[in-house]
């Protein structure tokens, strides 16, 4: 089996590859993204405080920020983070952790305008996510508005290639198993050819005769059937 055929996805999860993501997975991914936005917001505040300290270290005090300014900064950071992630990569950090991806109807990623619209809609109306509980295709209100979908996508692949469907994943798994069987068969054939005449005779013999050959090789005692 080659490196390209080795899948990091557990066998039990491969049937869901390319299927619409459920509410629990998406809520956890959004929670992780909210934590990322909080870390970035805190970093920006510390950076601003550092600049204030360098300008006047003697009378330095941590700058006070009103709730409105803090909320505006958080919404702006969240919108920019989601927009760039969905446009350039197709997934945020939370999506990456949970193994999901945001895709378009016919494209592996959203375009810049659709990604921006989806990001802004998710930030100002996050409760729209829960529409996927009643949607047959597990699509939120934001997905319906910008014609997007959120699917399970664990497989690594070259940039620009979308998530494979579940049937394609199963087919790839079967091809990998066939390749592994072929490799094992080739290894057995090579071992038989390096054993000399005895190996040739064992390769041409019946399965029961080959088993007696192997048993005799391990124990050093000829099989009694051979006498």
Protein Blocks (a to p, Z undefined) as FASTA:
>chain_A
ZZklpcfbdfklmmmgopacdfklmmmmmmmmmmmmmmmmmmmmmmmmmmmmmmmmmlgc
cddddfklmmmmmmmmmmmmmmmmmmmnopafklmmnopacddfkbcbdcfklmmmmmmm
mmmmmmlmmmmmmgmnlpafklmmnopaddddfbgcdehiacddfklmmmmmmmmmmmmm
mmmmmmmmmmmmmnojmlmmmmmmcfklmmmmmmmmmnopacfklZZ
